């Protein structure tokens, strides 16, 4: 599972010009990147707060609030990227955060 290049595709609103992507060397780094993206949004919305906390439900609501989010994960065995939906991303985020907590 390690070192599987991952491209996160996202669209913030219905406006097609908000489409963007982020690429990472692994699924784990991609999950960190999504958390960082959410944390930056929280800081932008709450500039006076030095300590901001959130739980997994807040992170899920952020993802669900996007017009679209998916991930392409490279599979070495077929030498191609496999698409994964928003639900897969949320499952992976939960696994990733649990691993970090232990």
Buried (B, 14 or more C-beta within 10 A) or exposed (E): EEEBBBBBBBBBEEEEEEEEEBEBEBBBBBBBBBBEBBBEEBEEEEEEEEEEEEEEEEBBEBBEEBEBBBBBBBEEEEEEBEEBEBEBBBEBBBEBBEEEEE
